[in-house]
Amino acid sequence: MKVSDLRGILQYVPRFREKTFVVALDGEVAASPNLGNLLLDLAVLRSLSIKIILVHGCGAQLLQIAQERGLSISSSDGTGVTDDVTLKLGIEASHAVLQELMQGLASVDLRAAYANVIVAHPAGILSGVDTLCTGKVERVETATIQTFLNEGIIPVIPPLGFDGEGRTFRVNSDAVALEVAEAMRAVKIIYLAPKGTLQVADQLVRQLSVADAEEIVRQRRACGDPSLLSKLEYSARACRAGIPRVHLLDGTQNEALLSEIFSHEGIGTMVYSNEYQQMRRALKKDVRAVMSLIRESIANAELVKRSRSELLALLDDYWLLEIDKNLVGCVAVHIYPEQNLAELACLYVAKSHEGQGYGRKLMAFAEQLAAKKGAQYLIALSTQAYNFFQQKGGFVEIGPDELPPERRRKWEASGRNSKIMRKPTELVHPRPASTQPLS
Ligand SMILES: CC(C)(COP(=O)(O)OP(=O)(O)OC[C@H]1O[C@@H](n2cnc3c(N)ncnc32)[C@H](O)[C@@H]1OP(=O)(O)O)[C@@H](O)C(=O)NCCC(=O)NCCS
């Protein structure tokens, strides 16, 4: 591990301290050889004063017990029908997982307790079919969970619910994670399942807005992996319910948990409500950070040299792209009202975030802003990124005569001989805010 990795982790510590994460383990992950590593990762999170609530499934164990005894079961994941045999085996499977977890947590010096906190009622008759002992979460006993958390104890919540008459119901663990997270105002749910991430055309989807997650669930309901779709569905519901981020991770991958939480881009699929990335106007307090962001690019003569006072004088024109509240890019839009023209300037994306589409997003943002302010054309001047503007932004080269007079004088005086490019602006009406990572 490098010292810079530790610095990277430390920036998250104040934000997550005393916050609650719900970690939901599929039964298969609980049975995997990676369980020990995951529990060690939980110990790291606890040492950073993050409150952990552990929710687990038991589908894999239930299937295994049924197979060993030659019994047939009606459902393994707490959805559909749960008949008496399935419920009995489900309780046994759940206890087996619980035992495994308690043992593992003790081995990494974490105190944990079984938390019987899910109040459930029958899921009922769905599409004409009686689901028998399948339950629906009615309520979460938050006071019990809170007592455990206050004492530094990790509550471990099984996929079982109980009603006021002591009857047991089998509930789905993805749903339990959502209900618990909502009731406890958690800031994250982390779903860990084998192959638990979303892949499209063999490519990992790293981030997904709520609306996109809902669309995927809608389109693939009939043919996708049911476990993944269930997690996507509950992720979207969680984000709609005010939990900012839900992470879908491959729970069999070593270090998955820490790599996901302590890096900007992570290694799993993150479903987010919209605060994750944002464009905002630069403020006086940002000047130092902007100067240090663009310093190297100025040194390489990619960007025009700007002094602190020059930046301050035009501060209202500057916009910042933040990811996880960290500054990763900027762009300025200067308006020339007499010529109905706007200039895109100071476009910069931090080296660590290059090649991920942020440059194009900033360019598109500048165009939208220019159009909204009534500019018919957007111009850009560049010494080294002119191909980027032409190939990715549709700009075409123009001569200096087409610049506003005062801008032309500056262009000549700079001696940079930048290429000058222009494109007509087009106002695209945005999709609803909830589907826009950049808002
Ligand atoms: C130019 C810059 C903003 C691109 O940011 P980015 O976030 O990496 O851009 P995106 O991820 O949206 O796009 C990447 C694509 O642009 C291409 N690209 C990036 N920089 C380029 C350049 N200088 N010239 C030509 N193409 C470039 C990449 O090869 C990639 O192509 P691909 O999608 O076909 O693989 C960034 O490299 C930067 O900050 N450069 C230094 C500052 C600068 O020159 N600013 C412009 C003057 S105002």
Ligand as a Chemical Component Dictionary entry (heavy atoms), coordinates in Angstrom:
data_LIG
# 
_chem_comp.id                   LIG 
_chem_comp.type                 NON-POLYMER 
_chem_comp.pdbx_formal_charge   0 
_chem_comp.three_letter_code    LIG 
# 
loop_
_chem_comp_atom.comp_id 
_chem_comp_atom.atom_id 
_chem_comp_atom.alt_atom_id 
_chem_comp_atom.type_symbol 
_chem_comp_atom.charge 
_chem_comp_atom.model_Cartn_x 
_chem_comp_atom.model_Cartn_y 
_chem_comp_atom.model_Cartn_z 
_chem_comp_atom.pdbx_ordinal 
LIG C1  C1  C 0 -8.956  18.120 -23.096 1  
LIG C2  C2  C 0 -9.552  17.590 -21.808 2  
LIG C3  C3  C 0 -10.480 18.629 -21.217 3  
LIG C4  C4  C 0 -10.302 16.290 -22.084 4  
LIG O1  O1  O 0 -10.916 15.840 -20.889 5  
LIG P1  P1  P 0 -11.413 14.314 -20.713 6  
LIG O2  O2  O 0 -12.266 14.272 -19.511 7  
LIG O3  O3  O 0 -10.248 13.404 -20.743 8  
LIG O4  O4  O 0 -12.270 14.128 -22.027 9  
LIG P2  P2  P 0 -13.369 12.991 -22.322 10 
LIG O5  O5  O 0 -13.176 11.863 -21.386 11 
LIG O6  O6  O 0 -14.701 13.633 -22.425 12 
LIG O7  O7  O 0 -12.961 12.567 -23.797 13 
LIG C5  C5  C 0 -11.856 11.753 -24.008 14 
LIG C6  C6  C 0 -11.653 11.632 -25.502 15 
LIG O8  O8  O 0 -11.044 12.840 -26.002 16 
LIG C7  C7  C 0 -9.777  12.553 -26.519 17 
LIG N1  N1  N 0 -8.874  13.632 -26.157 18 
LIG C8  C8  C 0 -8.539  14.035 -24.917 19 
LIG N2  N2  N 0 -7.662  15.057 -24.986 20 
LIG C9  C9  C 0 -7.458  15.304 -26.284 21 
LIG C10 C10 C 0 -6.671  16.232 -26.988 22 
LIG N3  N3  N 0 -5.863  17.118 -26.364 23 
LIG N4  N4  N 0 -6.721  16.224 -28.343 24 
LIG C11 C11 C 0 -7.492  15.336 -28.989 25 
LIG N5  N5  N 0 -8.265  14.415 -28.376 26 
LIG C12 C12 C 0 -8.239  14.399 -27.033 27 
LIG C13 C13 C 0 -9.359  11.246 -25.871 28 
LIG O9  O9  O 0 -8.436  10.563 -26.680 29 
LIG C14 C14 C 0 -10.682 10.498 -25.783 30 
LIG O10 O10 O 0 -11.010 9.969  -27.047 31 
LIG P3  P3  P 0 -11.950 8.633  -27.175 32 
LIG O11 O11 O 0 -13.225 8.913  -26.459 33 
LIG O12 O12 O 0 -12.124 8.489  -28.639 34 
LIG O13 O13 O 0 -11.150 7.538  -26.535 35 
LIG C15 C15 C 0 -8.450  17.276 -20.768 36 
LIG O14 O14 O 0 -7.526  16.390 -21.352 37 
LIG C16 C16 C 0 -7.674  18.464 -20.266 38 
LIG O15 O15 O 0 -8.050  19.012 -19.226 39 
LIG N6  N6  N 0 -6.634  18.890 -20.964 40 
LIG C17 C17 C 0 -5.776  19.997 -20.539 41 
LIG C18 C18 C 0 -6.438  21.350 -20.643 42 
LIG C19 C19 C 0 -6.810  21.745 -22.048 43 
LIG O16 O16 O 0 -6.077  21.564 -22.991 44 
LIG N7  N7  N 0 -8.003  22.386 -22.156 45 
LIG C20 C20 C 0 -8.520  22.871 -23.405 46 
LIG C21 C21 C 0 -8.219  24.303 -23.602 47 
LIG S1  S1  S 0 -9.531  25.364 -23.056 48 
# 
loop_
_chem_comp_bond.comp_id 
_chem_comp_bond.atom_id_1 
_chem_comp_bond.atom_id_2 
_chem_comp_bond.value_order 
_chem_comp_bond.pdbx_ordinal 
LIG C1  C2  SING 1  
LIG C2  C3  SING 2  
LIG C2  C4  SING 3  
LIG C2  C15 SING 4  
LIG C4  O1  SING 5  
LIG O1  P1  SING 6  
LIG P1  O2  DOUB 7  
LIG P1  O3  SING 8  
LIG P1  O4  SING 9  
LIG O4  P2  SING 10 
LIG P2  O5  DOUB 11 
LIG P2  O6  SING 12 
LIG P2  O7  SING 13 
LIG O7  C5  SING 14 
LIG C5  C6  SING 15 
LIG C6  O8  SING 16 
LIG C6  C14 SING 17 
LIG O8  C7  SING 18 
LIG C7  N1  SING 19 
LIG C7  C13 SING 20 
LIG N1  C8  SING 21 
LIG N1  C12 SING 22 
LIG C8  N2  DOUB 23 
LIG N2  C9  SING 24 
LIG C9  C10 SING 25 
LIG C9  C12 DOUB 26 
LIG C10 N3  SING 27 
LIG C10 N4  DOUB 28 
LIG N4  C11 SING 29 
LIG C11 N5  DOUB 30 
LIG N5  C12 SING 31 
LIG C13 O9  SING 32 
LIG C13 C14 SING 33 
LIG C14 O10 SING 34 
LIG O10 P3  SING 35 
LIG P3  O11 DOUB 36 
LIG P3  O12 SING 37 
LIG P3  O13 SING 38 
LIG C15 O14 SING 39 
LIG C15 C16 SING 40 
LIG C16 O15 DOUB 41 
LIG C16 N6  SING 42 
LIG N6  C17 SING 43 
LIG C17 C18 SING 44 
LIG C18 C19 SING 45 
LIG C19 O16 DOUB 46 
LIG C19 N7  SING 47 
LIG N7  C20 SING 48 
LIG C20 C21 SING 49 
LIG C21 S1  SING 50 
# 
